Amino acid sequence: DIFPDIQNYNFTGADLVILAELALKGEFIHATHASFQRRQNRPLENYQEKLKRYKSNEVQVATTLFFKLFPLVKLPMQLIRVVFQAPITLRQKAFIITILIPSFVVRYFLGKEDHKGN
């Protein structure tokens, strides 16, 4: 009953926002014998190829001109929204936002660097 309405999560990085929203709503159960397997359903992409895929009609996460020009801008806005709506204290929200905002810039540039060689 606390799982977010995923109909509203049609943007690049929505999985991160859903996990953040769930983490801020309560505790997770630690499964000691669980294993993680990431499904890779497409070939490796460089940064420009990812942006092109985000903008494509097939994926449809960037449907307006603004989001086609800036397909990653919705992710930080949604993460901040999730923090503001979380059932935590104002002090905790301020702390998270203080850490979160500079991380957007760092992640943006690191994300571009990670894929320069591809």
N, C-alpha and C positions, 0 to 999 in steps of 0.2 A: 504493500500500500504506500510505501515511501518512494517507490521507483518513479523517476520523472517521466512525464509524458513525452515519449520520444518522437512524436509527430512534430514537435517544435524544434527538433535538432537536425535540421538539414543544412549544415554548413561544415566547412573544413575544420577538423579538429573536434567535432561534436563528441566523440568518444571520451576525450579528456574532460570536457565539461560535465558529461554524465557521471564520470567517476568522481570528479570534484564535488558535485552535488550530493552524491551518495555518501562520500566520506565526511562531508560537513553535516549530514543529517544524523549520523549515528556510527556505531562500531561495525567493523567487519569481523567475521569469524575467520580465525587462522586455521587453514587446512594444512596440517603438517606433511601429508603425503601427496599433495597436489603437484602436478607438473604443468608447466606453461609451454604452450606451443603456439607460435604465431603463424597463422596461415598467410602465406605469401601467394596471392592470386594474380600477381602481375610482375613483369620483369622489373629489375632495379631501375629507378628513374633519377635523373639529375634534377636540380631545383627547377629549371625552366620547364622540363617535361611535366613535373608535378603541377606547376601553375597552369600549364596548358590543359592538363586533365581536369583540374578543378573548374576551369572555365568552359569545358566542353558541354554540349547539349546532352551527352550520354550520362554524365555525372550529375549535372544540374544542381550544383551547390552554389554557383554564382549566376544568378538569374537576371540581376539588374546590371546596368552599365557600371555603377559604382562598385559592386562586388566583383564584376569581371575585371575591373582595373586593380582592385585591392581584395583579392579573394581570401586573404588571411586576417583581415581586419575584424571580422566578427568574433573570432576566437577570444581575443583578450577582453572584448566588451562583454561577452557571455560569461567568462570566468569571473569578472568583477561583479556582474549581476548575481551570480550564484553566491558569491561571498556576502554581498549585501543582504540577500534573502535568507541566509543560513541562520539557524536557531542558535547563535553564539553571541557572546557579549560584544559590545561596541569596541572594546579594547582589543579583543581577538580579531575582529574584522579589520581594524586599523593596522594591526600587526601583519596580517596576511596580505592586505593591499600594499603595504609598504615593501614587502618582499616581492610580491607578484609583479608590480609595474616595472621595476628594472629588469626582471627576468624576461619580459617580453622582448626587450631590445637585444639582450644577450642571446636568447633563443633564435631570434630572427637572423642575426648575423652568423651564429654557429650553424644554423640550418643551411644557410647558403654555402658556408665553408665546407660542410660535410660532403656536399655533392659537387664540388668544383671539379674533382677528378673524373667524374662519371660522364 
